[in-house]
Amino acid sequence: MADVKLVNVTKKFGNVVAVDNVNIDVKDGEFLVLLGPSGCGKTTTLRIVAGLEEVTSGEVYIGGKLVNDIPPKDRDIAMVFQNYALYPHMNVYRNISFGLELRRVPRDVIDKKVKEVAQMLGLENLLERKPKELSGGQRQRVALARAIVRDPKVYLMDEPLSNLDAKLRVQTRGELIKLHERLGVTTIYVTHDQVEAMTLGDRVVVMNKGKVQQIGTPKEVFDKPANKFVAGFVGTPPMNFFNVTVEKEGEDLILKGSDFKLKLLKDHAKLLESANLRRREVILGIRPKDIFPKEELLENMKPFVEHLKAPIDFVELMGSETFLHFKLNGTLAIARASANADYTMGDIVELYVDLRNIHVFDKETESAYF
């Protein structure tokens, strides 16, 4: 096992900056997820660690050793690709063993390792089959087995579950979590799926436009987003955003929109007062889970809520919960209700906002105040 460190890493393709001054410190044995939309630089970052892309500037360390000039085959890493990359003419056994054969590992050692890994991943009865005879999930497990059997210092995984159907993806996520618990090998995992990131990662690196936006545990990234991008990208459904003005009303500080106002709790008011934001426009962020109809208001929440009214645009039934889509402040927004909520399009619904969980972002920089 080994730690991985990227120091001021930049990668340019001509005039295009794909990775912009990235600094990441992956701990020994950690499962780190690189999360972001297509084109954000996450796969390029992974390929830089693998040695498949040269850095334009910056340094890459694996196990404390500078590897900028070390070829991929000598970095002691194993990579799992999105498209499996199996050899179609080889059976499962040979696909798993081939990398060890190239390294001239003794045949008896290869046989032992292949059978151990095959049993670990439920492939022991498929060793004689060719890739075309396997399902998508089985092929993905073969690709994982090929990486595991190498016993490398670091696993690099590039969206390995994206070709699987939803049910199989959930199942394979569980297998990956168990594997990491068992093997404890440093893993860097790339995905655009924030559910994968939140369930798999010890920590998550959120990227956008080649830059690192935030690094933290899944809970930190969800509860305390560093900026508006992170707040909007992490969470399903996404956070609601409203343009509001910070104003004083008597002794209270309020956030005022075109057709609603919310009185801030004292701790939040102090933060905005200290930033001298009175009469300034800011962006208010509220997650759908923190806007709910009146009948779901609990007694112990009453000191921490404000209410507003809005007409329902449409209702989205999700089975275990219901999402109420409505328009407020000229913006489409979403509230969360229970599965048995009985609302229809056009109903005027009284909604409550949990003020403890709101977020405020700077209008220009989009950085979070809280």
Contacts in CASP RR format, 6 or more apart in sequence:
PFRMAT RR
TARGET T0000
AUTHOR 0000-0000-0000
METHOD contacts of the structure
MODEL  1
MADVKLVNVTKKFGNVVAVDNVNIDVKDGEFLVLLGPSGCGKTTTLRIVA
GLEEVTSGEVYIGGKLVNDIPPKDRDIAMVFQNYALYPHMNVYRNISFGL
ELRRVPRDVIDKKVKEVAQMLGLENLLERKPKELSGGQRQRVALARAIVR
DPKVYLMDEPLSNLDAKLRVQTRGELIKLHERLGVTTIYVTHDQVEAMTL
GDRVVVMNKGKVQQIGTPKEVFDKPANKFVAGFVGTPPMNFFNVTVEKEG
EDLILKGSDFKLKLLKDHAKLLESANLRRREVILGIRPKDIFPKEELLEN
MKPFVEHLKAPIDFVELMGSETFLHFKLNGTLAIARASANADYTMGDIVE
LYVDLRNIHVFDKETESAYF
1 28 0 8 1.000
1 29 0 8 1.000
1 153 0 8 1.000
1 154 0 8 1.000
1 184 0 8 1.000
1 185 0 8 1.000
1 186 0 8 1.000
2 28 0 8 1.000
2 62 0 8 1.000
2 63 0 8 1.000
2 64 0 8 1.000
2 76 0 8 1.000
2 153 0 8 1.000
2 154 0 8 1.000
2 186 0 8 1.000
3 25 0 8 1.000
3 26 0 8 1.000
3 27 0 8 1.000
3 28 0 8 1.000
3 29 0 8 1.000
3 61 0 8 1.000
3 62 0 8 1.000
3 63 0 8 1.000
3 64 0 8 1.000
3 186 0 8 1.000
4 24 0 8 1.000
4 25 0 8 1.000
4 26 0 8 1.000
4 49 0 8 1.000
4 60 0 8 1.000
4 61 0 8 1.000
4 62 0 8 1.000
4 63 0 8 1.000
4 154 0 8 1.000
4 186 0 8 1.000
4 188 0 8 1.000
5 24 0 8 1.000
5 25 0 8 1.000
5 26 0 8 1.000
5 59 0 8 1.000
5 60 0 8 1.000
5 61 0 8 1.000
5 64 0 8 1.000
6 22 0 8 1.000
6 23 0 8 1.000
6 24 0 8 1.000
6 25 0 8 1.000
6 45 0 8 1.000
6 48 0 8 1.000
6 49 0 8 1.000
6 58 0 8 1.000
6 59 0 8 1.000
6 60 0 8 1.000
6 61 0 8 1.000
7 23 0 8 1.000
7 58 0 8 1.000
7 59 0 8 1.000
7 60 0 8 1.000
7 61 0 8 1.000
8 21 0 8 1.000
8 22 0 8 1.000
8 23 0 8 1.000
8 57 0 8 1.000
8 58 0 8 1.000
8 59 0 8 1.000
9 19 0 8 1.000
9 21 0 8 1.000
9 22 0 8 1.000
9 23 0 8 1.000
9 45 0 8 1.000
9 48 0 8 1.000
9 55 0 8 1.000
9 57 0 8 1.000
9 58 0 8 1.000
9 59 0 8 1.000
9 60 0 8 1.000
10 17 0 8 1.000
10 19 0 8 1.000
10 20 0 8 1.000
10 21 0 8 1.000
10 22 0 8 1.000
10 55 0 8 1.000
10 56 0 8 1.000
10 57 0 8 1.000
10 58 0 8 1.000
11 17 0 8 1.000
11 18 0 8 1.000
11 19 0 8 1.000
11 44 0 8 1.000
11 45 0 8 1.000
11 48 0 8 1.000
11 53 0 8 1.000
11 54 0 8 1.000
11 55 0 8 1.000
11 56 0 8 1.000
12 18 0 8 1.000
12 56 0 8 1.000
17 210 0 8 1.000
18 39 0 8 1.000
18 41 0 8 1.000
18 44 0 8 1.000
18 210 0 8 1.000
19 41 0 8 1.000
19 44 0 8 1.000
19 45 0 8 1.000
19 48 0 8 1.000
19 210 0 8 1.000
20 209 0 8 1.000
20 210 0 8 1.000
20 211 0 8 1.000
21 211 0 8 1.000
22 45 0 8 1.000
22 207 0 8 1.000
22 210 0 8 1.000
22 211 0 8 1.000
22 212 0 8 1.000
23 212 0 8 1.000
24 32 0 8 1.000
24 45 0 8 1.000
24 205 0 8 1.000
24 212 0 8 1.000
24 215 0 8 1.000
26 32 0 8 1.000
26 186 0 8 1.000
26 188 0 8 1.000
27 186 0 8 1.000
27 202 0 8 1.000
28 63 0 8 1.000
28 186 0 8 1.000
29 184 0 8 1.000
29 185 0 8 1.000
29 186 0 8 1.000
29 187 0 8 1.000
30 186 0 8 1.000
30 187 0 8 1.000
30 202 0 8 1.000
30 203 0 8 1.000
31 180 0 8 1.000
31 187 0 8 1.000
31 189 0 8 1.000
31 200 0 8 1.000
31 201 0 8 1.000
31 202 0 8 1.000
32 186 0 8 1.000
32 187 0 8 1.000
32 188 0 8 1.000
32 189 0 8 1.000
32 201 0 8 1.000
32 202 0 8 1.000
32 203 0 8 1.000
32 204 0 8 1.000
32 205 0 8 1.000
33 188 0 8 1.000
33 189 0 8 1.000
33 190 0 8 1.000
33 191 0 8 1.000
33 196 0 8 1.000
33 197 0 8 1.000
33 200 0 8 1.000
33 201 0 8 1.000
33 203 0 8 1.000
33 204 0 8 1.000
33 205 0 8 1.000
34 42 0 8 1.000
34 45 0 8 1.000
34 46 0 8 1.000
34 188 0 8 1.000
34 189 0 8 1.000
34 190 0 8 1.000
34 191 0 8 1.000
34 205 0 8 1.000
34 207 0 8 1.000
35 42 0 8 1.000
35 191 0 8 1.000
35 192 0 8 1.000
35 194 0 8 1.000
35 197 0 8 1.000
35 204 0 8 1.000
35 205 0 8 1.000
35 206 0 8 1.000
35 207 0 8 1.000
35 233 0 8 1.000
35 234 0 8 1.000
36 42 0 8 1.000
36 191 0 8 1.000
36 192 0 8 1.000
36 206 0 8 1.000
36 207 0 8 1.000
36 208 0 8 1.000
36 233 0 8 1.000
37 192 0 8 1.000
37 208 0 8 1.000
37 233 0 8 1.000
38 192 0 8 1.000
39 210 0 8 1.000
40 207 0 8 1.000
40 208 0 8 1.000
40 209 0 8 1.000
40 210 0 8 1.000
41 207 0 8 1.000
41 210 0 8 1.000
42 190 0 8 1.000
42 191 0 8 1.000
42 192 0 8 1.000
42 205 0 8 1.000
42 207 0 8 1.000
43 158 0 8 1.000
43 159 0 8 1.000
43 190 0 8 1.000
44 53 0 8 1.000
45 190 0 8 1.000
45 207 0 8 1.000
46 79 0 8 1.000
46 156 0 8 1.000
46 158 0 8 1.000
46 188 0 8 1.000
46 190 0 8 1.000
47 53 0 8 1.000
48 54 0 8 1.000
48 55 0 8 1.000
48 60 0 8 1.000
49 60 0 8 1.000
49 62 0 8 1.000
49 77 0 8 1.000
49 154 0 8 1.000
49 156 0 8 1.000
49 188 0 8 1.000
50 72 0 8 1.000
50 75 0 8 1.000
50 77 0 8 1.000
50 79 0 8 1.000
50 156 0 8 1.000
51 60 0 8 1.000
51 67 0 8 1.000
51 70 0 8 1.000
51 71 0 8 1.000
51 72 0 8 1.000
51 75 0 8 1.000
52 72 0 8 1.000
54 68 0 8 1.000
55 68 0 8 1.000
58 68 0 8 1.000
59 66 0 8 1.000
59 68 0 8 1.000
60 66 0 8 1.000
60 67 0 8 1.000
60 68 0 8 1.000
61 67 0 8 1.000
62 75 0 8 1.000
62 76 0 8 1.000
62 77 0 8 1.000
62 153 0 8 1.000
62 154 0 8 1.000
63 153 0 8 1.000
67 75 0 8 1.000
75 154 0 8 1.000
76 152 0 8 1.000
76 153 0 8 1.000
76 154 0 8 1.000
77 152 0 8 1.000
77 153 0 8 1.000
77 154 0 8 1.000
77 155 0 8 1.000
77 156 0 8 1.000
78 146 0 8 1.000
78 147 0 8 1.000
78 148 0 8 1.000
78 150 0 8 1.000
78 152 0 8 1.000
78 154 0 8 1.000
78 155 0 8 1.000
78 156 0 8 1.000
79 147 0 8 1.000
79 155 0 8 1.000
79 156 0 8 1.000
79 157 0 8 1.000
79 158 0 8 1.000
80 143 0 8 1.000
80 144 0 8 1.000
80 147 0 8 1.000
80 155 0 8 1.000
80 156 0 8 1.000
80 157 0 8 1.000
80 158 0 8 1.000
80 160 0 8 1.000
81 143 0 8 1.000
81 158 0 8 1.000
81 160 0 8 1.000
82 158 0 8 1.000
82 159 0 8 1.000
82 160 0 8 1.000
82 162 0 8 1.000
82 163 0 8 1.000
83 163 0 8 1.000
84 131 0 8 1.000
84 136 0 8 1.000
84 139 0 8 1.000
84 140 0 8 1.000
84 142 0 8 1.000
84 143 0 8 1.000
84 163 0 8 1.000
85 143 0 8 1.000
86 95 0 8 1.000
86 131 0 8 1.000
86 139 0 8 1.000
86 142 0 8 1.000
86 143 0 8 1.000
86 146 0 8 1.000
87 94 0 8 1.000
87 95 0 8 1.000
87 98 0 8 1.000
87 131 0 8 1.000
88 130 0 8 1.000
88 131 0 8 1.000
88 132 0 8 1.000
89 130 0 8 1.000
90 98 0 8 1.000
90 130 0 8 1.000
91 127 0 8 1.000
91 128 0 8 1.000
91 129 0 8 1.000
91 130 0 8 1.000
92 118 0 8 1.000
92 123 0 8 1.000
92 126 0 8 1.000
92 127 0 8 1.000
92 128 0 8 1.000
92 129 0 8 1.000
92 130 0 8 1.000
92 131 0 8 1.000
92 134 0 8 1.000
92 142 0 8 1.000
93 114 0 8 1.000
93 118 0 8 1.000
93 127 0 8 1.000
93 128 0 8 1.000
95 131 0 8 1.000
95 142 0 8 1.000
95 146 0 8 1.000
96 114 0 8 1.000
96 117 0 8 1.000
96 118 0 8 1.000
96 123 0 8 1.000
96 142 0 8 1.000
96 145 0 8 1.000
96 146 0 8 1.000
96 149 0 8 1.000
97 110 0 8 1.000
97 111 0 8 1.000
97 113 0 8 1.000
97 114 0 8 1.000
97 149 0 8 1.000
98 146 0 8 1.000
99 146 0 8 1.000
99 149 0 8 1.000
99 150 0 8 1.000
100 109 0 8 1.000
100 110 0 8 1.000
100 113 0 8 1.000
100 114 0 8 1.000
100 149 0 8 1.000
100 150 0 8 1.000
101 110 0 8 1.000
105 113 0 8 1.000
113 149 0 8 1.000
113 151 0 8 1.000
114 127 0 8 1.000
114 145 0 8 1.000
114 149 0 8 1.000
115 124 0 8 1.000
117 123 0 8 1.000
117 145 0 8 1.000
117 148 0 8 1.000
117 149 0 8 1.000
118 124 0 8 1.000
118 126 0 8 1.000
118 127 0 8 1.000
118 145 0 8 1.000
120 145 0 8 1.000
120 148 0 8 1.000
120 179 0 8 1.000
120 182 0 8 1.000
121 141 0 8 1.000
121 144 0 8 1.000
121 145 0 8 1.000
121 148 0 8 1.000
121 175 0 8 1.000
122 141 0 8 1.000
123 138 0 8 1.000
123 141 0 8 1.000
123 142 0 8 1.000
123 145 0 8 1.000
126 134 0 8 1.000
126 138 0 8 1.000
126 142 0 8 1.000
131 139 0 8 1.000
131 142 0 8 1.000
134 142 0 8 1.000
136 163 0 8 1.000
136 164 0 8 1.000
136 168 0 8 1.000
137 164 0 8 1.000
137 168 0 8 1.000
137 172 0 8 1.000
140 160 0 8 1.000
140 161 0 8 1.000
140 163 0 8 1.000
140 164 0 8 1.000
140 172 0 8 1.000
141 172 0 8 1.000
141 175 0 8 1.000
143 160 0 8 1.000
144 160 0 8 1.000
144 176 0 8 1.000
144 179 0 8 1.000
147 155 0 8 1.000
148 155 0 8 1.000
148 179 0 8 1.000
148 183 0 8 1.000
152 185 0 8 1.000
153 185 0 8 1.000
153 186 0 8 1.000
154 185 0 8 1.000
154 186 0 8 1.000
154 187 0 8 1.000
154 188 0 8 1.000
155 185 0 8 1.000
155 186 0 8 1.000
155 187 0 8 1.000
155 188 0 8 1.000
156 187 0 8 1.000
156 188 0 8 1.000
157 187 0 8 1.000
157 188 0 8 1.000
157 189 0 8 1.000
157 190 0 8 1.000
158 190 0 8 1.000
159 190 0 8 1.000
159 191 0 8 1.000
159 192 0 8 1.000
160 189 0 8 1.000
161 169 0 8 1.000
161 172 0 8 1.000
161 173 0 8 1.000
161 191 0 8 1.000
161 193 0 8 1.000
161 196 0 8 1.000
162 191 0 8 1.000
162 192 0 8 1.000
162 193 0 8 1.000
164 172 0 8 1.000
169 196 0 8 1.000
173 196 0 8 1.000
173 199 0 8 1.000
173 200 0 8 1.000
176 200 0 8 1.000
177 199 0 8 1.000
177 200 0 8 1.000
180 187 0 8 1.000
189 196 0 8 1.000
189 200 0 8 1.000
189 201 0 8 1.000
191 197 0 8 1.000
194 233 0 8 1.000
194 234 0 8 1.000
194 235 0 8 1.000
194 236 0 8 1.000
195 236 0 8 1.000
197 204 0 8 1.000
197 218 0 8 1.000
197 234 0 8 1.000
198 204 0 8 1.000
198 218 0 8 1.000
198 222 0 8 1.000
198 234 0 8 1.000
199 218 0 8 1.000
201 218 0 8 1.000
202 217 0 8 1.000
203 215 0 8 1.000
203 216 0 8 1.000
203 217 0 8 1.000
203 218 0 8 1.000
204 214 0 8 1.000
204 215 0 8 1.000
204 216 0 8 1.000
204 217 0 8 1.000
204 218 0 8 1.000
204 221 0 8 1.000
204 234 0 8 1.000
205 212 0 8 1.000
205 214 0 8 1.000
205 215 0 8 1.000
205 216 0 8 1.000
206 212 0 8 1.000
206 213 0 8 1.000
206 214 0 8 1.000
206 215 0 8 1.000
206 221 0 8 1.000
206 229 0 8 1.000
206 230 0 8 1.000
206 233 0 8 1.000
206 234 0 8 1.000
207 213 0 8 1.000
208 229 0 8 1.000
208 233 0 8 1.000
213 226 0 8 1.000
213 227 0 8 1.000
213 229 0 8 1.000
213 230 0 8 1.000
214 221 0 8 1.000
214 225 0 8 1.000
214 226 0 8 1.000
214 227 0 8 1.000
214 230 0 8 1.000
221 230 0 8 1.000
221 234 0 8 1.000
222 234 0 8 1.000
222 235 0 8 1.000
224 368 0 8 1.000
225 231 0 8 1.000
225 232 0 8 1.000
225 234 0 8 1.000
225 239 0 8 1.000
225 359 0 8 1.000
225 368 0 8 1.000
226 367 0 8 1.000
226 368 0 8 1.000
227 361 0 8 1.000
227 365 0 8 1.000
227 366 0 8 1.000
227 367 0 8 1.000
227 368 0 8 1.000
228 241 0 8 1.000
228 283 0 8 1.000
228 361 0 8 1.000
228 366 0 8 1.000
228 368 0 8 1.000
229 366 0 8 1.000
231 239 0 8 1.000
231 285 0 8 1.000
231 359 0 8 1.000
231 361 0 8 1.000
231 368 0 8 1.000
232 238 0 8 1.000
232 239 0 8 1.000
232 241 0 8 1.000
235 287 0 8 1.000
237 288 0 8 1.000
237 323 0 8 1.000
237 334 0 8 1.000
239 285 0 8 1.000
239 286 0 8 1.000
239 287 0 8 1.000
239 288 0 8 1.000
239 359 0 8 1.000
240 285 0 8 1.000
240 286 0 8 1.000
240 287 0 8 1.000
240 288 0 8 1.000
240 291 0 8 1.000
240 331 0 8 1.000
240 333 0 8 1.000
240 334 0 8 1.000
241 283 0 8 1.000
241 284 0 8 1.000
241 285 0 8 1.000
241 331 0 8 1.000
241 361 0 8 1.000
242 257 0 8 1.000
242 283 0 8 1.000
242 284 0 8 1.000
242 285 0 8 1.000
242 286 0 8 1.000
242 328 0 8 1.000
242 329 0 8 1.000
242 331 0 8 1.000
242 333 0 8 1.000
243 257 0 8 1.000
243 281 0 8 1.000
243 283 0 8 1.000
243 284 0 8 1.000
243 329 0 8 1.000
243 331 0 8 1.000
243 363 0 8 1.000
244 255 0 8 1.000
244 256 0 8 1.000
244 257 0 8 1.000
244 262 0 8 1.000
244 281 0 8 1.000
244 282 0 8 1.000
244 283 0 8 1.000
244 284 0 8 1.000
244 329 0 8 1.000
245 255 0 8 1.000
245 256 0 8 1.000
245 257 0 8 1.000
245 279 0 8 1.000
245 280 0 8 1.000
245 281 0 8 1.000
245 282 0 8 1.000
246 253 0 8 1.000
246 254 0 8 1.000
246 255 0 8 1.000
246 256 0 8 1.000
246 272 0 8 1.000
246 277 0 8 1.000
246 278 0 8 1.000
246 279 0 8 1.000
246 280 0 8 1.000
246 281 0 8 1.000
246 282 0 8 1.000
247 253 0 8 1.000
247 254 0 8 1.000
247 255 0 8 1.000
247 256 0 8 1.000
247 278 0 8 1.000
247 279 0 8 1.000
248 254 0 8 1.000
248 278 0 8 1.000
249 261 0 8 1.000
249 263 0 8 1.000
252 263 0 8 1.000
252 264 0 8 1.000
252 269 0 8 1.000
253 263 0 8 1.000
253 264 0 8 1.000
253 269 0 8 1.000
253 272 0 8 1.000
253 273 0 8 1.000
253 278 0 8 1.000
254 261 0 8 1.000
254 262 0 8 1.000
254 263 0 8 1.000
254 264 0 8 1.000
255 261 0 8 1.000
255 262 0 8 1.000
255 264 0 8 1.000
255 282 0 8 1.000
255 284 0 8 1.000
255 360 0 8 1.000
257 329 0 8 1.000
258 329 0 8 1.000
258 330 0 8 1.000
259 328 0 8 1.000
259 329 0 8 1.000
259 330 0 8 1.000
260 308 0 8 1.000
260 328 0 8 1.000
260 329 0 8 1.000
262 284 0 8 1.000
262 306 0 8 1.000
262 308 0 8 1.000
262 353 0 8 1.000
262 355 0 8 1.000
262 358 0 8 1.000
263 306 0 8 1.000
263 355 0 8 1.000
264 272 0 8 1.000
264 355 0 8 1.000
265 304 0 8 1.000
265 355 0 8 1.000
265 356 0 8 1.000
268 355 0 8 1.000
268 358 0 8 1.000
268 360 0 8 1.000
268 370 0 8 1.000
271 369 0 8 1.000
271 370 0 8 1.000
272 278 0 8 1.000
272 282 0 8 1.000
272 360 0 8 1.000
272 369 0 8 1.000
275 369 0 8 1.000
277 369 0 8 1.000
280 363 0 8 1.000
281 363 0 8 1.000
282 360 0 8 1.000
282 361 0 8 1.000
282 362 0 8 1.000
282 363 0 8 1.000
282 369 0 8 1.000
283 360 0 8 1.000
283 361 0 8 1.000
283 362 0 8 1.000
283 363 0 8 1.000
283 366 0 8 1.000
284 358 0 8 1.000
284 359 0 8 1.000
284 360 0 8 1.000
285 358 0 8 1.000
285 359 0 8 1.000
285 360 0 8 1.000
285 361 0 8 1.000
286 333 0 8 1.000
286 353 0 8 1.000
286 357 0 8 1.000
286 358 0 8 1.000
286 359 0 8 1.000
287 357 0 8 1.000
288 323 0 8 1.000
288 333 0 8 1.000
288 334 0 8 1.000
288 335 0 8 1.000
288 336 0 8 1.000
289 336 0 8 1.000
289 357 0 8 1.000
290 353 0 8 1.000
290 354 0 8 1.000
290 357 0 8 1.000
290 358 0 8 1.000
291 333 0 8 1.000
291 334 0 8 1.000
291 335 0 8 1.000
291 336 0 8 1.000
291 351 0 8 1.000
291 352 0 8 1.000
291 353 0 8 1.000
291 354 0 8 1.000
292 335 0 8 1.000
292 336 0 8 1.000
292 337 0 8 1.000
292 351 0 8 1.000
292 352 0 8 1.000
292 354 0 8 1.000
293 324 0 8 1.000
293 335 0 8 1.000
293 337 0 8 1.000
293 341 0 8 1.000
293 343 0 8 1.000
293 349 0 8 1.000
293 350 0 8 1.000
293 351 0 8 1.000
293 352 0 8 1.000
294 307 0 8 1.000
294 350 0 8 1.000
294 351 0 8 1.000
294 352 0 8 1.000
296 337 0 8 1.000
296 338 0 8 1.000
296 352 0 8 1.000
297 305 0 8 1.000
297 352 0 8 1.000
301 352 0 8 1.000
301 354 0 8 1.000
304 354 0 8 1.000
304 355 0 8 1.000
304 356 0 8 1.000
305 352 0 8 1.000
305 353 0 8 1.000
305 354 0 8 1.000
305 355 0 8 1.000
306 352 0 8 1.000
306 353 0 8 1.000
306 355 0 8 1.000
307 350 0 8 1.000
307 351 0 8 1.000
307 352 0 8 1.000
307 353 0 8 1.000
308 328 0 8 1.000
308 350 0 8 1.000
308 351 0 8 1.000
308 353 0 8 1.000
309 348 0 8 1.000
309 349 0 8 1.000
309 350 0 8 1.000
309 351 0 8 1.000
310 326 0 8 1.000
310 327 0 8 1.000
310 328 0 8 1.000
310 333 0 8 1.000
310 348 0 8 1.000
310 349 0 8 1.000
310 351 0 8 1.000
311 326 0 8 1.000
311 327 0 8 1.000
311 346 0 8 1.000
311 347 0 8 1.000
311 348 0 8 1.000
311 349 0 8 1.000
312 324 0 8 1.000
312 325 0 8 1.000
312 326 0 8 1.000
312 343 0 8 1.000
312 344 0 8 1.000
312 345 0 8 1.000
312 346 0 8 1.000
312 347 0 8 1.000
312 348 0 8 1.000
312 349 0 8 1.000
313 325 0 8 1.000
313 326 0 8 1.000
313 327 0 8 1.000
313 332 0 8 1.000
313 345 0 8 1.000
313 346 0 8 1.000
314 325 0 8 1.000
314 345 0 8 1.000
315 322 0 8 1.000
315 323 0 8 1.000
315 324 0 8 1.000
315 325 0 8 1.000
315 341 0 8 1.000
315 343 0 8 1.000
315 344 0 8 1.000
315 345 0 8 1.000
316 322 0 8 1.000
316 323 0 8 1.000
316 324 0 8 1.000
316 325 0 8 1.000
318 339 0 8 1.000
319 339 0 8 1.000
320 339 0 8 1.000
321 336 0 8 1.000
321 337 0 8 1.000
321 338 0 8 1.000
321 339 0 8 1.000
322 336 0 8 1.000
322 337 0 8 1.000
322 338 0 8 1.000
322 339 0 8 1.000
322 341 0 8 1.000
322 343 0 8 1.000
323 334 0 8 1.000
323 335 0 8 1.000
323 336 0 8 1.000
323 337 0 8 1.000
324 334 0 8 1.000
324 335 0 8 1.000
324 336 0 8 1.000
324 337 0 8 1.000
324 341 0 8 1.000
324 343 0 8 1.000
324 349 0 8 1.000
324 351 0 8 1.000
325 332 0 8 1.000
325 333 0 8 1.000
325 334 0 8 1.000
326 332 0 8 1.000
326 333 0 8 1.000
326 334 0 8 1.000
326 335 0 8 1.000
326 349 0 8 1.000
326 351 0 8 1.000
327 333 0 8 1.000
335 349 0 8 1.000
335 351 0 8 1.000
337 343 0 8 1.000
343 349 0 8 1.000
359 368 0 8 1.000
359 370 0 8 1.000
360 368 0 8 1.000
360 369 0 8 1.000
360 370 0 8 1.000
361 367 0 8 1.000
361 368 0 8 1.000
361 369 0 8 1.000
362 368 0 8 1.000
362 369 0 8 1.000
END
